[in-house]
Amino acid sequence: MASDTGTPDHTARTGPAPASVSDDAATRGGPMVRFDKVVKRFGQHVVLRELSFDVASGERVTLIGPSGSGKTTILRMLMTLEECNGGTIEVDGDYLTHMRKGERLVTADEKHVRQVRRKIGMVFQQFNLFPNMRVLRNVIEAPVHVLGLSKDEAEDRGRRLLEMVGLSDKLEAYPSHLSGGQQQRVAIARALAMQPKVLLLDEVTSALDPELVAEVLNVLRDVANTTDITMLIVTHEMHFARDVSQKVMMFDQGQIAEQGPPEAIFSDPQQERTRAFLHAVLDER
Amino acid sequence: MTFDWGYAFSQVPKLLEGLRITVEATLLGSVLAMALGLVFALLRRSRFRVVSRGTKAFVEFVRSTPLLVQLFFLYYTLPNYGFKTSAFITGVIGLGVHFATYTSEVYRAGIEGVPTGQWEAATALSLPYHRVWTSVILPQAIPRVLPALGNYVISMFKEVPLLSAITVVGLLGEAKELGSHSFKYLELYTFVGILFLVVSLPASFLVRRLERRFGQ
């Protein structure tokens, strides 16, 4: 564990703070997530060019925008599922893909990445539960083998979380026997069992049948209301975005086209691109 | 020429003794092939190029040369380097290493068949490397390749007679020896064939059941 981040109770919610201009990444009270001139290329194609933004501790940010605008890439880079081709990413005051070596900033080694990454949890569009494990085992696998919890402690925690997502009766079921909505709720419990400081939600309802979307969103509303986990949300569920997030960032071609509180973005977008996008998305239903 | 049934049946106990050795060689060889094949498959994925390339070269080399040559090589050269062991064990090592190069490809396909999302979920949970393999990837990869592995066990069983070239007397060797006294080769080799069939048919049936059970 990182030296001073082990406390389970998160700092009080700070709301959408103005971007901190502190030079020192290690200053506490700084942003929970900071992208600084981040570049991402896939071959010739530049997805993100020198993207910079901050997410405050406890803040819930929804990333919207047309597909290919880089939203999912941002989450995947935070989860270290995609390489960073330039710039730096900080999480809770630590560099994610870099580390300090004296005065210089060098590419982080495996151990450093693991340590910082542990503060981040992710829920995927396709759930990605481990099909060879029963539900409870899915949830306790990482707490036991990464956090070093005893099996009893981990199972206690797992049961509590699975109760919270309404699946107390499915502890011993295999994922393949669950509906998509149930699988996704297990996936949420699995991510929360690691007590992350940042939770990444990548189109978590996009693979679900329409009638199962609500049960998953309700669970996430609960999580938003009862914890102060920082959340980065990529979704097409605009009502949900409006309900839980304090900030909406509209992405277009790897740039932030517009950002602000959801009321402002949804009811009075300033940019034509935002208007066009919202029009298309909201028309759909 | 008549088929001497009486003689044929009278030799069955001796042939069965040979069959026992053939089956033992197969089972031990299979255990080695499955373990070593998995090791090869994992080494081929190593981040260190020397290791992955070296393993690939070795696997390709063994796959492209005849088992009989390898058996002779092991049998006649190993003792020169202080590795003295019975012909039977040498044969088992030969079979095991040779078939490990096939099973490593099977494992490789199985590992590549595990969806990327599983790796990503494991990364998102920061599971330690060894844990990703032992609790996520292999438990999903191995069941689907069990039928293919089973087929290689049957193939190996049918290759064991090659071991007679390095003096391991299995089912075939036994028959040859009996025949050199009685000259009743028709009876002996017919029964050799039947005994091979008696083992491989139920084994094939088992593999087909595995296939049905684990799909694909």
Interface residues (C-beta under 8 A of the other chain):
Chain A: M79 T80 L81 R114 R117 R118 I120 G121 M122 F124 Q126 N128 L129 F130 P131 N132 M133 E141 A142 H145 V146 R190 A191 M194
Chain B: P115 G117 Q118 E120 A121 T123 A124 L125 S126 L127 P128 R131 S135 V136 P139 Q140
